Amino acid sequence: MRLLLSACLFLFTATVFAEDTVREVKTANPFIALHPESQQAAAAAYYEAVEKNVFNGAIPLKHAQLAAISASVAMKCVYCIPAHAAFARAAGATEEEIKTAVAIAADVALNSSMLYGSQFDMDTFMKMFE
């Protein structure tokens, strides 16, 4: 019984520590330090404005994060994909919604490659949407 209680206490402590670590990463913005010192105040203002006006703007947060996943996949950003997937989950996105966001990015990439690679005429293409 002591072994079971010890294991549960360890797992609980590890979970709390993991959650605190995630919380710190989500609230801290390490990107500001990547900018030259002379630009860090402007970068901080930019990131604050994006958080306020884009991720918490006209599009609900979950949908904004799903769009960010699609953009991250299109950019092939190994940093952005797991970050925005975690943020999307925290905003209530399901795994199916995340997979769909990835599939949308894949579909856009496929069709873009097919059109570009085939040198499809732009005038003909634009007439399809009139």
N, C-alpha and C positions, 0 to 999 in steps of 0.2 A: 504494500500500500504506500509506503514511504517513497519507493521508487516511482510509482505512478504519480504521486503528488509532486515530487521533484521534477519529473519530466514535464508535467503540466505547467508548473511554475516557470521552468526554463522556456518552454514554447511561448507562454504568455509574455514573458520578458522580451524574448526575441521579436515577437510580433510588435510589441509596443515600440521597441527600439527601431524596428524597420519602418513603422508608420511615422515616427518622429523624423527619421532620416528623409523619408519621402516628403513630408510636410516642409522641412527646411529647404529642400531642393526646389519645391514648387513656389515657395515664397521668396527665395533669394533669386536675384537675376545675375548670374555669372557673365552674361553677355556684355554687360557694361564694361567690365575690366578688360575685355578683348579689344576695345576701342582705344585709340590714343588718349592719353590723359586730357589733352586739350579739347577732346570731343565727348568726354564721359558725361558731362552735365546734359548736353544735347541728346546723347544716346539714352540716358535715364528718362528724360522727358518724352522721347519718342516711344520707348517701350511702355511707359505709363499710359500714354495716349492710345497706343494700340490695344492694350489690355482693356482700357475703359471704353473706347469707341468702336473697336472692331470685334474683339472677342466677347464683349458685353454690350454690343450695339444692336443694330436692327435685326440681326439673325440670332436666334437663340444659341446659347453657348454650346450645347451639344452639337448643333448643326454646324456651327463655326469650326469646332474641332474636327468634325468629320470632313469638312471641306479642307481643313489644314492637313489631314491625313492624305487626301487625294493629291494635294499639291506636293506634299513631302515625298510621296511615291513617285510622282512625275519628275521631281528633282533628284530622286534616288538619294535622298539625304538620310544617311544611317543614324544621324543624331535626332532628326526631326520625327521620324516615323515612330520610334518607341515613346518619345515624349508626348506627341499629340495623341497617340493611342491611349496612353495612361490618362491624359487630360480628358479625352472623350469618355473613357470609362467612368472617370470621376464625375463627369457631367451627366451620366446616366445612359451612355451608349451601350448597346449590346454587342456581343461578338459578331452577330449577323450584320448589324449596321456597319461595324468596322470593316468586315469583309466586303460589304457592298461598296463602301468608299474606295477600297483598294481596287475592286473590280471596275469601278467607274474610271479610275485613273488608267487602268490597263486598257479599257475600251477606247478611251481618248487617244492613248499612245498608239494603239493598233491602227485606228482609222487615220490618224495623222501620218503615220509611217506609210500606210498604203497610198494615201493621196499625194504626199510629198514624193515618195519613191516612184510613183507612176507619173509624176509631173502633170497631175490633173489640172486642167485649165481653171484658173481662178474665176473668170467671168461665168463659165458654165456652173461652177460650184455655187457662186453667189446667187445665180438665178434659181437655184433649187429652193431658196428660202424667201422668195418674193411672194 
